[in-house]
Amino acid sequence: MLTSILVVLFSIYASVESFAYAIYEIKVNQNKSGGIILILLSLAGLILPIVSYFLF
């Protein structure tokens, strides 16, 4: 039970940090392609660990 909560919380935290850096890349560094890729990777980093933990 505790492990599943930690997996979900860590995935959410890592995803929020990556998403915030993606916004920084888009707004400050004017790097739209890098920001979009980081947003997609942060979404994958949110969904894939949680799904793989509960399936396997």
mmJSON file of the N, C-alpha and C atoms, coordinates in Angstrom:
{"data_MODEL":{"atom_site":{
"group_PDB":["ATOM","ATOM","ATOM","ATOM","ATOM","ATOM","ATOM","ATOM","ATOM","ATOM","ATOM","ATOM","ATOM","ATOM","ATOM","ATOM","ATOM","ATOM","ATOM","ATOM","ATOM","ATOM","ATOM","ATOM","ATOM","ATOM","ATOM","ATOM","ATOM","ATOM","ATOM","ATOM","ATOM","ATOM","ATOM","ATOM","ATOM","ATOM","ATOM","ATOM","ATOM","ATOM","ATOM","ATOM","ATOM","ATOM","ATOM","ATOM","ATOM","ATOM","ATOM","ATOM","ATOM","ATOM","ATOM","ATOM","ATOM","ATOM","ATOM","ATOM","ATOM","ATOM","ATOM","ATOM","ATOM","ATOM","ATOM","ATOM","ATOM","ATOM","ATOM","ATOM","ATOM","ATOM","ATOM","ATOM","ATOM","ATOM","ATOM","ATOM","ATOM","ATOM","ATOM","ATOM","ATOM","ATOM","ATOM","ATOM","ATOM","ATOM","ATOM","ATOM","ATOM","ATOM","ATOM","ATOM","ATOM","ATOM","ATOM","ATOM","ATOM","ATOM","ATOM","ATOM","ATOM","ATOM","ATOM","ATOM","ATOM","ATOM","ATOM","ATOM","ATOM","ATOM","ATOM","ATOM","ATOM","ATOM","ATOM","ATOM","ATOM","ATOM","ATOM","ATOM","ATOM","ATOM","ATOM","ATOM","ATOM","ATOM","ATOM","ATOM","ATOM","ATOM","ATOM","ATOM","ATOM","ATOM","ATOM","ATOM","ATOM","ATOM","ATOM","ATOM","ATOM","ATOM","ATOM","ATOM","ATOM","ATOM","ATOM","ATOM","ATOM","ATOM","ATOM","ATOM","ATOM","ATOM","ATOM","ATOM","ATOM","ATOM","ATOM","ATOM","ATOM","ATOM","ATOM","ATOM"],
"id":[1,2,3,4,5,6,7,8,9,10,11,12,13,14,15,16,17,18,19,20,21,22,23,24,25,26,27,28,29,30,31,32,33,34,35,36,37,38,39,40,41,42,43,44,45,46,47,48,49,50,51,52,53,54,55,56,57,58,59,60,61,62,63,64,65,66,67,68,69,70,71,72,73,74,75,76,77,78,79,80,81,82,83,84,85,86,87,88,89,90,91,92,93,94,95,96,97,98,99,100,101,102,103,104,105,106,107,108,109,110,111,112,113,114,115,116,117,118,119,120,121,122,123,124,125,126,127,128,129,130,131,132,133,134,135,136,137,138,139,140,141,142,143,144,145,146,147,148,149,150,151,152,153,154,155,156,157,158,159,160,161,162,163,164,165,166,167,168],
"type_symbol":["N","C","C","N","C","C","N","C","C","N","C","C","N","C","C","N","C","C","N","C","C","N","C","C","N","C","C","N","C","C","N","C","C","N","C","C","N","C","C","N","C","C","N","C","C","N","C","C","N","C","C","N","C","C","N","C","C","N","C","C","N","C","C","N","C","C","N","C","C","N","C","C","N","C","C","N","C","C","N","C","C","N","C","C","N","C","C","N","C","C","N","C","C","N","C","C","N","C","C","N","C","C","N","C","C","N","C","C","N","C","C","N","C","C","N","C","C","N","C","C","N","C","C","N","C","C","N","C","C","N","C","C","N","C","C","N","C","C","N","C","C","N","C","C","N","C","C","N","C","C","N","C","C","N","C","C","N","C","C","N","C","C","N","C","C","N","C","C"],
"label_atom_id":["N","CA","C","N","CA","C","N","CA","C","N","CA","C","N","CA","C","N","CA","C","N","CA","C","N","CA","C","N","CA","C","N","CA","C","N","CA","C","N","CA","C","N","CA","C","N","CA","C","N","CA","C","N","CA","C","N","CA","C","N","CA","C","N","CA","C","N","CA","C","N","CA","C","N","CA","C","N","CA","C","N","CA","C","N","CA","C","N","CA","C","N","CA","C","N","CA","C","N","CA","C","N","CA","C","N","CA","C","N","CA","C","N","CA","C","N","CA","C","N","CA","C","N","CA","C","N","CA","C","N","CA","C","N","CA","C","N","CA","C","N","CA","C","N","CA","C","N","CA","C","N","CA","C","N","CA","C","N","CA","C","N","CA","C","N","CA","C","N","CA","C","N","CA","C","N","CA","C","N","CA","C","N","CA","C","N","CA","C","N","CA","C","N","CA","C"],
"label_alt_id":[null,null,null,null,null,null,null,null,null,null,null,null,null,null,null,null,null,null,null,null,null,null,null,null,null,null,null,null,null,null,null,null,null,null,null,null,null,null,null,null,null,null,null,null,null,null,null,null,null,null,null,null,null,null,null,null,null,null,null,null,null,null,null,null,null,null,null,null,null,null,null,null,null,null,null,null,null,null,null,null,null,null,null,null,null,null,null,null,null,null,null,null,null,null,null,null,null,null,null,null,null,null,null,null,null,null,null,null,null,null,null,null,null,null,null,null,null,null,null,null,null,null,null,null,null,null,null,null,null,null,null,null,null,null,null,null,null,null,null,null,null,null,null,null,null,null,null,null,null,null,null,null,null,null,null,null,null,null,null,null,null,null,null,null,null,null,null,null],
"label_comp_id":["MET","MET","MET","LEU","LEU","LEU","THR","THR","THR","SER","SER","SER","ILE","ILE","ILE","LEU","LEU","LEU","VAL","VAL","VAL","VAL","VAL","VAL","LEU","LEU","LEU","PHE","PHE","PHE","SER","SER","SER","ILE","ILE","ILE","TYR","TYR","TYR","ALA","ALA","ALA","SER","SER","SER","VAL","VAL","VAL","GLU","GLU","GLU","SER","SER","SER","PHE","PHE","PHE","ALA","ALA","ALA","TYR","TYR","TYR","ALA","ALA","ALA","ILE","ILE","ILE","TYR","TYR","TYR","GLU","GLU","GLU","ILE","ILE","ILE","LYS","LYS","LYS","VAL","VAL","VAL","ASN","ASN","ASN","GLN","GLN","GLN","ASN","ASN","ASN","LYS","LYS","LYS","SER","SER","SER","GLY","GLY","GLY","GLY","GLY","GLY","ILE","ILE","ILE","ILE","ILE","ILE","LEU","LEU","LEU","ILE","ILE","ILE","LEU","LEU","LEU","LEU","LEU","LEU","SER","SER","SER","LEU","LEU","LEU","ALA","ALA","ALA","GLY","GLY","GLY","LEU","LEU","LEU","ILE","ILE","ILE","LEU","LEU","LEU","PRO","PRO","PRO","ILE","ILE","ILE","VAL","VAL","VAL","SER","SER","SER","TYR","TYR","TYR","PHE","PHE","PHE","LEU","LEU","LEU","PHE","PHE","PHE"],
"label_asym_id":["A","A","A","A","A","A","A","A","A","A","A","A","A","A","A","A","A","A","A","A","A","A","A","A","A","A","A","A","A","A","A","A","A","A","A","A","A","A","A","A","A","A","A","A","A","A","A","A","A","A","A","A","A","A","A","A","A","A","A","A","A","A","A","A","A","A","A","A","A","A","A","A","A","A","A","A","A","A","A","A","A","A","A","A","A","A","A","A","A","A","A","A","A","A","A","A","A","A","A","A","A","A","A","A","A","A","A","A","A","A","A","A","A","A","A","A","A","A","A","A","A","A","A","A","A","A","A","A","A","A","A","A","A","A","A","A","A","A","A","A","A","A","A","A","A","A","A","A","A","A","A","A","A","A","A","A","A","A","A","A","A","A","A","A","A","A","A","A"],
"label_entity_id":["1","1","1","1","1","1","1","1","1","1","1","1","1","1","1","1","1","1","1","1","1","1","1","1","1","1","1","1","1","1","1","1","1","1","1","1","1","1","1","1","1","1","1","1","1","1","1","1","1","1","1","1","1","1","1","1","1","1","1","1","1","1","1","1","1","1","1","1","1","1","1","1","1","1","1","1","1","1","1","1","1","1","1","1","1","1","1","1","1","1","1","1","1","1","1","1","1","1","1","1","1","1","1","1","1","1","1","1","1","1","1","1","1","1","1","1","1","1","1","1","1","1","1","1","1","1","1","1","1","1","1","1","1","1","1","1","1","1","1","1","1","1","1","1","1","1","1","1","1","1","1","1","1","1","1","1","1","1","1","1","1","1","1","1","1","1","1","1"],
"label_seq_id":[1,1,1,2,2,2,3,3,3,4,4,4,5,5,5,6,6,6,7,7,7,8,8,8,9,9,9,10,10,10,11,11,11,12,12,12,13,13,13,14,14,14,15,15,15,16,16,16,17,17,17,18,18,18,19,19,19,20,20,20,21,21,21,22,22,22,23,23,23,24,24,24,25,25,25,26,26,26,27,27,27,28,28,28,29,29,29,30,30,30,31,31,31,32,32,32,33,33,33,34,34,34,35,35,35,36,36,36,37,37,37,38,38,38,39,39,39,40,40,40,41,41,41,42,42,42,43,43,43,44,44,44,45,45,45,46,46,46,47,47,47,48,48,48,49,49,49,50,50,50,51,51,51,52,52,52,53,53,53,54,54,54,55,55,55,56,56,56],
"pdbx_PDB_ins_code":[null,null,null,null,null,null,null,null,null,null,null,null,null,null,null,null,null,null,null,null,null,null,null,null,null,null,null,null,null,null,null,null,null,null,null,null,null,null,null,null,null,null,null,null,null,null,null,null,null,null,null,null,null,null,null,null,null,null,null,null,null,null,null,null,null,null,null,null,null,null,null,null,null,null,null,null,null,null,null,null,null,null,null,null,null,null,null,null,null,null,null,null,null,null,null,null,null,null,null,null,null,null,null,null,null,null,null,null,null,null,null,null,null,null,null,null,null,null,null,null,null,null,null,null,null,null,null,null,null,null,null,null,null,null,null,null,null,null,null,null,null,null,null,null,null,null,null,null,null,null,null,null,null,null,null,null,null,null,null,null,null,null,null,null,null,null,null,null],
"Cartn_x":[0.824,0.0,0.871,1.848,2.709,3.548,3.988,4.808,4.02,2.77,1.963,1.731,1.556,1.381,2.665,3.812,5.086,5.355,4.982,5.157,4.324,3.095,2.211,2.72,3.109,3.587,4.882,5.813,7.061,6.827,5.932,5.626,4.998,4.104,3.481,4.518,5.387,6.41,7.368,7.839,8.768,8.106,6.848,6.127,5.92,5.593,5.394,6.703,7.808,9.109,9.488,9.267,9.588,8.695,7.421,6.489,6.865,7.284,7.7,8.94,9.879,11.061,10.702,9.715,9.269,8.67,7.89,7.327,8.443,9.461,10.617,11.33,11.507,12.173,11.371,10.061,9.226,9.231,9.053,8.897,10.214,11.192,12.425,13.429,13.658,14.685,14.166,12.875,12.254,12.528,12.534,12.794,11.491,10.657,9.338,9.403,10.273,10.338,10.839,11.848,12.331,11.295,10.543,9.495,8.37,7.989,6.912,7.354,8.598,9.108,9.162,9.59,9.621,8.226,7.241,5.864,5.391,5.671,5.28,5.997,7.276,8.022,7.529,7.126,6.619,5.269,4.453,3.194,3.449,4.407,4.762,5.35,6.135,6.701,5.674,4.555,3.471,2.66,2.363,1.448,2.146,3.269,3.9,4.361,5.004,5.399,4.209,3.158,1.988,1.315,1.14,0.492,1.346,2.642,3.503,3.594,3.529,3.555,2.306,1.167,-0.059,-0.348,0.235,0.025,0.995,2.207,3.213,3.547],
"Cartn_y":[-1.196,0.0,1.264,1.286,2.451,2.617,1.498,1.561,2.132,1.756,2.287,3.786,4.242,5.679,6.421,5.852,6.489,6.532,5.487,5.468,6.574,6.704,7.724,9.126,9.344,10.671,11.055,10.118,10.419,10.681,9.94,10.17,11.537,11.923,13.243,14.339,14.181,15.185,15.342,14.224,14.284,14.889,14.581,15.118,16.624,17.092,18.527,19.286,18.734,19.379,19.443,18.371,18.357,19.31,19.365,20.259,21.721,22.03,23.396,23.789,22.872,23.175,23.323,22.57,22.706,24.084,24.578,25.925,26.963,26.756,27.651,27.65,26.483,26.387,27.128,27.005,27.648,29.166,29.644,31.081,31.845,31.356,32.106,31.858,30.603,30.269,30.235,30.444,30.436,29.134,28.027,26.72,25.923,26.168,25.549,24.048,23.623,22.19,21.405,21.932,21.273,21.261,22.343,22.407,21.433,21.312,20.375,18.937,18.629,17.28,16.995,17.98,17.789,17.607,18.306,18.119,16.702,16.222,14.856,13.823,14.055,13.134,13.187,14.356,14.44,13.73,13.803,13.054,11.553,11.129,9.711,9.286,10.159,9.869,9.846,10.458,10.392,9.116,8.761,7.652,6.288,6.15,4.838,4.185,4.893,4.209,3.736,4.524,4.131,2.917,2.935,1.812,0.554,0.675,-0.507,-1.056,-0.193,-0.69,-1.501,-1.01,-1.703,-2.914,-2.957,-4.119,-5.248,-4.897,-5.945,-6.018],
"Cartn_z":[0.0,0.0,0.0,0.902,0.993,-0.27,-0.823,-2.037,-3.206,-3.336,-4.43,-4.28,-3.049,-2.811,-3.166,-2.792,-3.102,-4.603,-5.31,-6.766,-7.407,-6.996,-7.556,-7.211,-5.965,-5.562,-6.264,-6.382,-7.063,-8.546,-9.165,-10.58,-10.796,-9.92,-10.025,-9.819,-8.825,-8.549,-9.73,-10.271,-11.396,-12.623,-12.831,-13.973,-13.847,-12.661,-12.446,-12.644,-12.138,-12.318,-13.804,-14.526,-15.955,-16.736,-16.359,-17.032,-16.778,-15.558,-15.245,-16.042,-16.197,-16.992,-18.47,-18.936,-20.323,-20.561,-19.627,-19.743,-19.748,-18.913,-18.89,-20.238,-20.812,-22.119,-23.192,-23.146,-24.165,-23.992,-22.76,-22.547,-22.5,-21.771,-21.564,-22.676,-23.004,-23.988,-25.422,-25.608,-26.937,-27.686,-26.955,-27.535,-27.533,-28.556,-28.58,-28.824,-29.719,-30.013,-28.797,-28.108,-26.898,-25.796,-25.653,-24.639,-24.903,-26.161,-26.508,-26.264,-26.615,-26.371,-24.871,-24.085,-22.634,-22.045,-22.584,-22.106,-22.412,-23.606,-23.953,-23.085,-22.828,-21.969,-20.52,-20.054,-18.684,-18.556,-19.591,-19.566,-19.596,-20.408,-20.438,-19.101,-18.48,-17.17,-16.062,-16.286,-15.305,-15.47,-16.699,-16.953,-16.913,-17.585,-17.734,-16.428,-15.504,-14.259,-13.428,-13.392,-12.604,-13.223,-14.529,-15.207,-15.091,-15.298,-15.231,-13.805,-12.792,-11.422,-11.096,-11.535,-11.182,-12.074,-13.259,-14.139,-13.858,-13.468,-13.279,-11.848],
"occupancy":[1.0,1.0,1.0,1.0,1.0,1.0,1.0,1.0,1.0,1.0,1.0,1.0,1.0,1.0,1.0,1.0,1.0,1.0,1.0,1.0,1.0,1.0,1.0,1.0,1.0,1.0,1.0,1.0,1.0,1.0,1.0,1.0,1.0,1.0,1.0,1.0,1.0,1.0,1.0,1.0,1.0,1.0,1.0,1.0,1.0,1.0,1.0,1.0,1.0,1.0,1.0,1.0,1.0,1.0,1.0,1.0,1.0,1.0,1.0,1.0,1.0,1.0,1.0,1.0,1.0,1.0,1.0,1.0,1.0,1.0,1.0,1.0,1.0,1.0,1.0,1.0,1.0,1.0,1.0,1.0,1.0,1.0,1.0,1.0,1.0,1.0,1.0,1.0,1.0,1.0,1.0,1.0,1.0,1.0,1.0,1.0,1.0,1.0,1.0,1.0,1.0,1.0,1.0,1.0,1.0,1.0,1.0,1.0,1.0,1.0,1.0,1.0,1.0,1.0,1.0,1.0,1.0,1.0,1.0,1.0,1.0,1.0,1.0,1.0,1.0,1.0,1.0,1.0,1.0,1.0,1.0,1.0,1.0,1.0,1.0,1.0,1.0,1.0,1.0,1.0,1.0,1.0,1.0,1.0,1.0,1.0,1.0,1.0,1.0,1.0,1.0,1.0,1.0,1.0,1.0,1.0,1.0,1.0,1.0,1.0,1.0,1.0,1.0,1.0,1.0,1.0,1.0,1.0],
"B_iso_or_equiv":[0.0,0.0,0.0,0.0,0.0,0.0,0.0,0.0,0.0,0.0,0.0,0.0,0.0,0.0,0.0,0.0,0.0,0.0,0.0,0.0,0.0,0.0,0.0,0.0,0.0,0.0,0.0,0.0,0.0,0.0,0.0,0.0,0.0,0.0,0.0,0.0,0.0,0.0,0.0,0.0,0.0,0.0,0.0,0.0,0.0,0.0,0.0,0.0,0.0,0.0,0.0,0.0,0.0,0.0,0.0,0.0,0.0,0.0,0.0,0.0,0.0,0.0,0.0,0.0,0.0,0.0,0.0,0.0,0.0,0.0,0.0,0.0,0.0,0.0,0.0,0.0,0.0,0.0,0.0,0.0,0.0,0.0,0.0,0.0,0.0,0.0,0.0,0.0,0.0,0.0,0.0,0.0,0.0,0.0,0.0,0.0,0.0,0.0,0.0,0.0,0.0,0.0,0.0,0.0,0.0,0.0,0.0,0.0,0.0,0.0,0.0,0.0,0.0,0.0,0.0,0.0,0.0,0.0,0.0,0.0,0.0,0.0,0.0,0.0,0.0,0.0,0.0,0.0,0.0,0.0,0.0,0.0,0.0,0.0,0.0,0.0,0.0,0.0,0.0,0.0,0.0,0.0,0.0,0.0,0.0,0.0,0.0,0.0,0.0,0.0,0.0,0.0,0.0,0.0,0.0,0.0,0.0,0.0,0.0,0.0,0.0,0.0,0.0,0.0,0.0,0.0,0.0,0.0],
"pdbx_formal_charge":[null,null,null,null,null,null,null,null,null,null,null,null,null,null,null,null,null,null,null,null,null,null,null,null,null,null,null,null,null,null,null,null,null,null,null,null,null,null,null,null,null,null,null,null,null,null,null,null,null,null,null,null,null,null,null,null,null,null,null,null,null,null,null,null,null,null,null,null,null,null,null,null,null,null,null,null,null,null,null,null,null,null,null,null,null,null,null,null,null,null,null,null,null,null,null,null,null,null,null,null,null,null,null,null,null,null,null,null,null,null,null,null,null,null,null,null,null,null,null,null,null,null,null,null,null,null,null,null,null,null,null,null,null,null,null,null,null,null,null,null,null,null,null,null,null,null,null,null,null,null,null,null,null,null,null,null,null,null,null,null,null,null,null,null,null,null,null,null],
"auth_seq_id":[1,1,1,2,2,2,3,3,3,4,4,4,5,5,5,6,6,6,7,7,7,8,8,8,9,9,9,10,10,10,11,11,11,12,12,12,13,13,13,14,14,14,15,15,15,16,16,16,17,17,17,18,18,18,19,19,19,20,20,20,21,21,21,22,22,22,23,23,23,24,24,24,25,25,25,26,26,26,27,27,27,28,28,28,29,29,29,30,30,30,31,31,31,32,32,32,33,33,33,34,34,34,35,35,35,36,36,36,37,37,37,38,38,38,39,39,39,40,40,40,41,41,41,42,42,42,43,43,43,44,44,44,45,45,45,46,46,46,47,47,47,48,48,48,49,49,49,50,50,50,51,51,51,52,52,52,53,53,53,54,54,54,55,55,55,56,56,56],
"auth_comp_id":["MET","MET","MET","LEU","LEU","LEU","THR","THR","THR","SER","SER","SER","ILE","ILE","ILE","LEU","LEU","LEU","VAL","VAL","VAL","VAL","VAL","VAL","LEU","LEU","LEU","PHE","PHE","PHE","SER","SER","SER","ILE","ILE","ILE","TYR","TYR","TYR","ALA","ALA","ALA","SER","SER","SER","VAL","VAL","VAL","GLU","GLU","GLU","SER","SER","SER","PHE","PHE","PHE","ALA","ALA","ALA","TYR","TYR","TYR","ALA","ALA","ALA","ILE","ILE","ILE","TYR","TYR","TYR","GLU","GLU","GLU","ILE","ILE","ILE","LYS","LYS","LYS","VAL","VAL","VAL","ASN","ASN","ASN","GLN","GLN","GLN","ASN","ASN","ASN","LYS","LYS","LYS","SER","SER","SER","GLY","GLY","GLY","GLY","GLY","GLY","ILE","ILE","ILE","ILE","ILE","ILE","LEU","LEU","LEU","ILE","ILE","ILE","LEU","LEU","LEU","LEU","LEU","LEU","SER","SER","SER","LEU","LEU","LEU","ALA","ALA","ALA","GLY","GLY","GLY","LEU","LEU","LEU","ILE","ILE","ILE","LEU","LEU","LEU","PRO","PRO","PRO","ILE","ILE","ILE","VAL","VAL","VAL","SER","SER","SER","TYR","TYR","TYR","PHE","PHE","PHE","LEU","LEU","LEU","PHE","PHE","PHE"],
"auth_asym_id":["A","A","A","A","A","A","A","A","A","A","A","A","A","A","A","A","A","A","A","A","A","A","A","A","A","A","A","A","A","A","A","A","A","A","A","A","A","A","A","A","A","A","A","A","A","A","A","A","A","A","A","A","A","A","A","A","A","A","A","A","A","A","A","A","A","A","A","A","A","A","A","A","A","A","A","A","A","A","A","A","A","A","A","A","A","A","A","A","A","A","A","A","A","A","A","A","A","A","A","A","A","A","A","A","A","A","A","A","A","A","A","A","A","A","A","A","A","A","A","A","A","A","A","A","A","A","A","A","A","A","A","A","A","A","A","A","A","A","A","A","A","A","A","A","A","A","A","A","A","A","A","A","A","A","A","A","A","A","A","A","A","A","A","A","A","A","A","A"],
"auth_atom_id":["N","CA","C","N","CA","C","N","CA","C","N","CA","C","N","CA","C","N","CA","C","N","CA","C","N","CA","C","N","CA","C","N","CA","C","N","CA","C","N","CA","C","N","CA","C","N","CA","C","N","CA","C","N","CA","C","N","CA","C","N","CA","C","N","CA","C","N","CA","C","N","CA","C","N","CA","C","N","CA","C","N","CA","C","N","CA","C","N","CA","C","N","CA","C","N","CA","C","N","CA","C","N","CA","C","N","CA","C","N","CA","C","N","CA","C","N","CA","C","N","CA","C","N","CA","C","N","CA","C","N","CA","C","N","CA","C","N","CA","C","N","CA","C","N","CA","C","N","CA","C","N","CA","C","N","CA","C","N","CA","C","N","CA","C","N","CA","C","N","CA","C","N","CA","C","N","CA","C","N","CA","C","N","CA","C","N","CA","C","N","CA","C","N","CA","C"],
"pdbx_PDB_model_num":[1,1,1,1,1,1,1,1,1,1,1,1,1,1,1,1,1,1,1,1,1,1,1,1,1,1,1,1,1,1,1,1,1,1,1,1,1,1,1,1,1,1,1,1,1,1,1,1,1,1,1,1,1,1,1,1,1,1,1,1,1,1,1,1,1,1,1,1,1,1,1,1,1,1,1,1,1,1,1,1,1,1,1,1,1,1,1,1,1,1,1,1,1,1,1,1,1,1,1,1,1,1,1,1,1,1,1,1,1,1,1,1,1,1,1,1,1,1,1,1,1,1,1,1,1,1,1,1,1,1,1,1,1,1,1,1,1,1,1,1,1,1,1,1,1,1,1,1,1,1,1,1,1,1,1,1,1,1,1,1,1,1,1,1,1,1,1,1]
}}}
